[in-house]
Amino acid sequence: QVQLVESGGGLAQPGGSLRLSCAASGSIFNINTMGWYRQAPGKQRELVATITSRGSTNYADSVKGRFTISRDNAKNTVYLQMNSLKPEDTAVYYCNARRLLPTKAVEHWGQGTQVTVSS
């Protein structure tokens, strides 16, 4: 019902910047919280940042002050501006959308986009 397509990943140098985009389509009307998660090889998927429909944001301590999540409701798109990138930011970044239905919440995931930070 909801399709999420990430883009903007790639290779960046330490200290560089990337901007990730996630476009939502389908049954988007009940989407409440959207967010970005990442998973490095051999590690569990971890929360990076979330944003509610009201614009309230939450960040992992490791990215606070460096990453900014934003949401464009007109374009049904969530963004993640990543500045001051570090090698430890290297991971597959996944877009997440939490859709609130009358009796349950359903989470949707994008296919992921690779972010590699290396010199």
N, C-alpha and C positions, 0 to 999 in steps of 0.2 A: 504493500500500500504506500510505503514511503521509500523513495530511492534517494540515496545520498552519494554524490560524486565529488571526491576530493581532487584538488589540483594545486599546483604551485610548489610541490616538493622538488628537490634537486640537491645539487652540491653547493655548499657554501663554505667559505673560509672561516676559521675562528674569528669572532668579532663581527662577522657579516650578518646579513639579514635575509630573511625569506618571508613571504606572505602566502599563507595557505588559504584556500577558499573551499567551501563546501556548499554545493547547491542542492537544495532539497526539492523534490518533485513528488507528485502523487497526492496522497491524503495528508496534506500539510497543515490543515486547519486546526488540528488539536495538538500540535507540537508545542510543548512548554519549554523544556530546557534543551539546549543544544550544547555540545561541548567537543573538546578535542582530547583524545587519549593517545598515548604512544606506547610502543612496545619495542624494546631493543632485543636482539638475539639472546636467548637464554634467560630473559627476564619476564616478569609478569607485566601485563598491560597496566599502565598507570594513568591516572587522571592528570591532565595538563591544565585545562581551564574549562569552565562552564559559564553559560550565560542563559538567564531565564528570558521569558517573553517580555518581562518588565525591564530588562536590561541589567539586572543584578548579576554581578560576576563573582567568580571564585577561581583562585589560582593555586596551583601547587607551589609550595615554598621555593622549590628549586627554580621556578621560572618567574617568580614575582619580581616585578620591576624590569623584566626583560621582554616578556611576552604580553600582548594585549589581545583579548578576544573581543570581537564586535559582531553585531548582527544587523543585517539589512532586511527588514521584513518585506519591503517592496520587491526585493529580488529573491526572497526566500533563501538567503545565503548567510552563512556564518564565516567569519574570517579569523585567522590567527596571525597576527603580526609578530614575527620572531626577530628580535634584535639581540645584539651581543651574543651571538650563537657560540656555543661551546661544543667541543667534541662529544661530551656526554649527552648532548641533545640528539645525537644520531639515533634514529629509530624510524619505524614505520608509524606514521601519524594517522589516526583514524578519527573520522567525524562520527559523532553520536547525536542522535535525536531521540528525545523521550516524548512519546505521544500519550497524552492522557485521554483514555476512553472512559465511558461512564462507570465501569466497575474495575478497571485495571489500567496499568501503565504498560506500554509496550516500547521497548527500545529498538532502535534501528542503527545499523552500522554501515559506514561506507566501506569501500574496498581497500582503502589505505593509500597513502602516498609516502614514498621514501624520502627522508631527510637525512642527508649525510653532511656532517661538518668535519672537514679535514683540510689540512694544508697541503 
